[in-house]
Amino acid sequence: MNCMATIKLQDTSALIGADSRLEQHWRKKGFASFYTKFRKGLKLPLQYQTVDTVEKLIKLFKLNAVGFGNWVNQEDRYNYISALNIALYDIDKVVKFKSNIGLNGMVSFSFGARGKGGAVAHFEPSTFIINVTRYIDDSGSKESRFVYTGGAGSVAHEWGHAIDYYFGIYRERLKDVPALSGGRTTRTIWYVSISKMRSLMDQLLDDIIWKKPYKEMTDYYKRLQANFSGDYMFRRNEIFARAFEKYIQVKLRDIGIVNKFLNETKYDPAAYLTDAETRKILPQFDALIKAMAAAL
C-alpha cells in the first residue's frame, strides 16, 4: 500500500455539510466533496468531524494503517478518508466498541489497491486488511462513479469478516477453524469446539439457516438454494457477513441514519435477509456483539 501524503484540513464547525467552512475551502481549492452524498444531514461530535490527517483517523478508531493505490489521487483520498471516518463512526453507534473499530490496531483499510479478481472489496484474514476497490473510470460524472461504482457500500460486509476472524483468533483462541462462524465451510450445523462467542455465533447462524425446532430450512436459506449454485453464497463466513450488513443497516435506520458507504446491495437481493427476517434475529445478534464489545 502506498502511504498518503498528509493533508491538513481544518474546520471548527459542528455541522459538516455542503455549506460548512471546510467544504467552502475545498470548493475554492478544486476538491469536490463526493463523500457527502453517502449520508445526508450529517451531524457529528467534534472529535469525529472530517479528519485532519490519516494519522488522526487511525488514532480515532485504533486502526493499523490506511493506504492507497497509485491511481487514487488526492481528491479521491480526501473523499475516501472522509467517507470512512463517517462510516466507522456509524458502525460504532451500533456495536458500541468505544471507537475501537480497528480492533486494537489489527485492521487496515486500503483504497484502490490489492484488488482481487472481480470483487468490489475483500478482507484478508492473513493481514486483516480490508481493500475497497476504486470507482470505475467510465462514462458519467465523477460524482456518480464515486458514489455508485467500485467498493463503496461494502465496508460493513468486510468489517463483519474482520470481527468474525479477530474474535475467533485473538479472543477465543480457536484452533480448528479460526473464524467464529466456521469460515468457508458450507456446513449447516457447526459444533466443533465450545467457546462463549462461537456458541453465540452458532445460535445466530442456526436461526438464520433453520426454523425451530431445527428440522426445516428457513425461507431465507431456501431462497439461497433456489437462486445460487456453487459454494460461495453458502459459506458460513459469507452468510454471517451478509447478515451483519443487514444488522447494521436496520439498527442505523431505526435511529434515522442511512449510510450507503457502509452497505449497499452488491448481490442479487435473494442473497440477503429481508428486513423482517433480520429483525427476528436481532436479539441473537445483539448478544454476540455485546460479548465482543466486552472482550475488547
ZIMOZI-V377035 format. One record per residue. N is the residue number from 0. RES is the residue in one small letter. PHI is phi as a letter, one per 40 degrees, with the letter a starting at -180 (999 if undefined). NEAR is the number of other C-alpha atoms within 10 Angstrom. Layout:
n->N res->RES phi->PHI near->NEAR
n->N res->RES phi->PHI near->NEAR
//
This chain:
n->0 res->m phi->999 near->15
n->1 res->n phi->c near->13
n->2 res->c phi->c near->13
n->3 res->m phi->c near->18
n->4 res->a phi->c near->10
n->5 res->t phi->c near->11
n->6 res->i phi->b near->13
n->7 res->k phi->c near->9
n->8 res->l phi->b near->13
n->9 res->q phi->b near->14
n->10 res->d phi->a near->17
n->11 res->t phi->c near->12
n->12 res->s phi->c near->13
n->13 res->a phi->c near->15
n->14 res->l phi->b near->17
n->15 res->i phi->c near->20
n->16 res->g phi->a near->20
n->17 res->a phi->c near->16
n->18 res->d phi->b near->10
n->19 res->s phi->c near->14
n->20 res->r phi->c near->16
n->21 res->l phi->c near->18
n->22 res->e phi->c near->18
n->23 res->q phi->c near->16
n->24 res->h phi->c near->15
n->25 res->w phi->c near->14
n->26 res->r phi->c near->13
n->27 res->k phi->c near->9
n->28 res->k phi->c near->9
n->29 res->g phi->h near->10
n->30 res->f phi->c near->16
n->31 res->a phi->c near->18
n->32 res->s phi->c near->22
n->33 res->f phi->c near->20
n->34 res->y phi->c near->21
n->35 res->t phi->c near->19
n->36 res->k phi->c near->18
n->37 res->f phi->c near->19
n->38 res->r phi->a near->17
n->39 res->k phi->c near->12
n->40 res->g phi->g near->12
n->41 res->l phi->c near->15
n->42 res->k phi->b near->13
n->43 res->l phi->b near->16
n->44 res->p phi->d near->9
n->45 res->l phi->d near->13
n->46 res->q phi->c near->10
n->47 res->y phi->b near->18
n->48 res->q phi->c near->21
n->49 res->t phi->d near->24
n->50 res->v phi->c near->23
n->51 res->d phi->c near->17
n->52 res->t phi->a near->18
n->53 res->v phi->d near->23
n->54 res->e phi->d near->15
n->55 res->k phi->c near->16
n->56 res->l phi->c near->21
n->57 res->i phi->c near->21
n->58 res->k phi->c near->16
n->59 res->l phi->d near->20
n->60 res->f phi->b near->23
n->61 res->k phi->f near->19
n->62 res->l phi->c near->22
n->63 res->n phi->c near->18
n->64 res->a phi->a near->20
n->65 res->v phi->b near->22
n->66 res->g phi->b near->21
n->67 res->f phi->a near->24
n->68 res->g phi->c near->19
n->69 res->n phi->c near->12
n->70 res->w phi->c near->11
n->71 res->v phi->c near->19
n->72 res->n phi->c near->11
n->73 res->q phi->c near->15
n->74 res->e phi->c near->14
n->75 res->d phi->c near->22
n->76 res->r phi->c near->20
n->77 res->y phi->d near->24
n->78 res->n phi->c near->19
n->79 res->y phi->c near->23
n->80 res->i phi->c near->22
n->81 res->s phi->c near->22
n->82 res->a phi->c near->25
n->83 res->l phi->c near->20
n->84 res->n phi->d near->21
n->85 res->i phi->c near->25
n->86 res->a phi->c near->22
n->87 res->l phi->c near->22
n->88 res->y phi->c near->21
n->89 res->d phi->c near->20
n->90 res->i phi->d near->22
n->91 res->d phi->c near->17
n->92 res->k phi->c near->16
n->93 res->v phi->c near->17
n->94 res->v phi->c near->19
n->95 res->k phi->f near->17
n->96 res->f phi->c near->20
n->97 res->k phi->f near->13
n->98 res->s phi->g near->19
n->99 res->n phi->c near->19
n->100 res->i phi->c near->24
n->101 res->g phi->c near->24
n->102 res->l phi->f near->20
n->103 res->n phi->f near->12
n->104 res->g phi->g near->16
n->105 res->m phi->c near->16
n->106 res->v phi->c near->26
n->107 res->s phi->b near->21
n->108 res->f phi->b near->24
n->109 res->s phi->b near->24
n->110 res->f phi->b near->28
n->111 res->g phi->g near->23
n->112 res->a phi->a near->19
n->113 res->r phi->f near->18
n->114 res->g phi->d near->17
n->115 res->k phi->b near->12
n->116 res->g phi->f near->8
n->117 res->g phi->c near->7
n->118 res->a phi->c near->13
n->119 res->v phi->c near->20
n->120 res->a phi->a near->25
n->121 res->h phi->a near->23
n->122 res->f phi->b near->22
n->123 res->e phi->b near->16
n->124 res->p phi->c near->17
n->125 res->s phi->c near->7
n->126 res->t phi->b near->10
n->127 res->f phi->f near->22
n->128 res->i phi->c near->23
n->129 res->i phi->b near->24
n->130 res->n phi->b near->28
n->131 res->v phi->b near->27
n->132 res->t phi->c near->24
n->133 res->r phi->c near->25
n->134 res->y phi->d near->22
n->135 res->i phi->c near->14
n->136 res->d phi->c near->12
n->137 res->d phi->a near->9
n->138 res->s phi->c near->8
n->139 res->g phi->g near->8
n->140 res->s phi->c near->9
n->141 res->k phi->c near->15
n->142 res->e phi->d near->15
n->143 res->s phi->c near->14
n->144 res->r phi->c near->18
n->145 res->f phi->c near->21
n->146 res->v phi->c near->19
n->147 res->y phi->b near->17
n->148 res->t phi->b near->17
n->149 res->g phi->g near->20
n->150 res->g phi->c near->26
n->151 res->a phi->d near->26
n->152 res->g phi->g near->25
n->153 res->s phi->b near->25
n->154 res->v phi->c near->26
n->155 res->a phi->c near->25
n->156 res->h phi->d near->24
n->157 res->e phi->c near->26
n->158 res->w phi->c near->26
n->159 res->g phi->d near->21
n->160 res->h phi->c near->26
n->161 res->a phi->c near->25
n->162 res->i phi->c near->21
n->163 res->d phi->d near->25
n->164 res->y phi->c near->26
n->165 res->y phi->c near->22
n->166 res->f phi->c near->22
n->167 res->g phi->c near->22
n->168 res->i phi->c near->17
n->169 res->y phi->c near->12
n->170 res->r phi->b near->14
n->171 res->e phi->c near->19
n->172 res->r phi->f near->15
n->173 res->l phi->c near->19
n->174 res->k phi->b near->10
n->175 res->d phi->c near->9
n->176 res->v phi->b near->17
n->177 res->p phi->c near->19
n->178 res->a phi->c near->26
n->179 res->l phi->d near->28
n->180 res->s phi->c near->28
n->181 res->g phi->h near->24
n->182 res->g phi->g near->19
n->183 res->r phi->c near->17
n->184 res->t phi->c near->17
n->185 res->t phi->b near->17
n->186 res->r phi->d near->11
n->187 res->t phi->c near->16
n->188 res->i phi->b near->15
n->189 res->w phi->a near->18
n->190 res->y phi->b near->9
n->191 res->v phi->b near->12
n->192 res->s phi->b near->12
n->193 res->i phi->c near->10
n->194 res->s phi->a near->15
n->195 res->k phi->d near->13
n->196 res->m phi->c near->23
n->197 res->r phi->c near->24
n->198 res->s phi->c near->18
n->199 res->l phi->c near->20
n->200 res->m phi->c near->24
n->201 res->d phi->d near->22
n->202 res->q phi->c near->18
n->203 res->l phi->c near->22
n->204 res->l phi->c near->23
n->205 res->d phi->d near->18
n->206 res->d phi->c near->19
n->207 res->i phi->c near->23
n->208 res->i phi->c near->22
n->209 res->w phi->b near->19
n->210 res->k phi->c near->14
n->211 res->k phi->c near->11
n->212 res->p phi->c near->7
n->213 res->y phi->g near->11
n->214 res->k phi->b near->8
n->215 res->e phi->b near->12
n->216 res->m phi->c near->17
n->217 res->t phi->c near->17
n->218 res->d phi->d near->15
n->219 res->y phi->c near->18
n->220 res->y phi->c near->21
n->221 res->k phi->c near->14
n->222 res->r phi->c near->16
n->223 res->l phi->d near->15
n->224 res->q phi->c near->15
n->225 res->a phi->c near->10
n->226 res->n phi->b near->11
n->227 res->f phi->b near->14
n->228 res->s phi->b near->10
n->229 res->g phi->g near->8
n->230 res->d phi->b near->11
n->231 res->y phi->d near->14
n->232 res->m phi->c near->20
n->233 res->f phi->b near->22
n->234 res->r phi->c near->18
n->235 res->r phi->c near->25
n->236 res->n phi->c near->24
n->237 res->e phi->c near->22
n->238 res->i phi->c near->23
n->239 res->f phi->c near->23
n->240 res->a phi->c near->21
n->241 res->r phi->c near->24
n->242 res->a phi->c near->25
n->243 res->f phi->c near->22
n->244 res->e phi->d near->24
n->245 res->k phi->c near->24
n->246 res->y phi->d near->22
n->247 res->i phi->c near->24
n->248 res->q phi->c near->23
n->249 res->v phi->c near->21
n->250 res->k phi->c near->19
n->251 res->l phi->c near->17
n->252 res->r phi->c near->12
n->253 res->d phi->c near->10
n->254 res->i phi->b near->10
n->255 res->g phi->g near->8
n->256 res->i phi->b near->16
n->257 res->v phi->b near->19
n->258 res->n phi->b near->21
n->259 res->k phi->c near->21
n->260 res->f phi->c near->23
n->261 res->l phi->c near->27
n->262 res->n phi->a near->23
n->263 res->e phi->a near->19
n->264 res->t phi->d near->14
n->265 res->k phi->b near->15
n->266 res->y phi->b near->10
n->267 res->d phi->d near->9
n->268 res->p phi->d near->10
n->269 res->a phi->c near->16
n->270 res->a phi->c near->22
n->271 res->y phi->b near->22
n->272 res->l phi->c near->22
n->273 res->t phi->c near->14
n->274 res->d phi->d near->12
n->275 res->a phi->c near->9
n->276 res->e phi->c near->17
n->277 res->t phi->c near->20
n->278 res->r phi->c near->16
n->279 res->k phi->c near->12
n->280 res->i phi->b near->17
n->281 res->l phi->d near->15
n->282 res->p phi->c near->12
n->283 res->q phi->c near->18
n->284 res->f phi->c near->21
n->285 res->d phi->d near->16
n->286 res->a phi->c near->14
n->287 res->l phi->c near->21
n->288 res->i phi->c near->20
n->289 res->k phi->c near->15
n->290 res->a phi->c near->15
n->291 res->m phi->c near->19
n->292 res->a phi->c near->13
n->293 res->a phi->c near->9
n->294 res->a phi->c near->13
n->295 res->l phi->c near->13
//
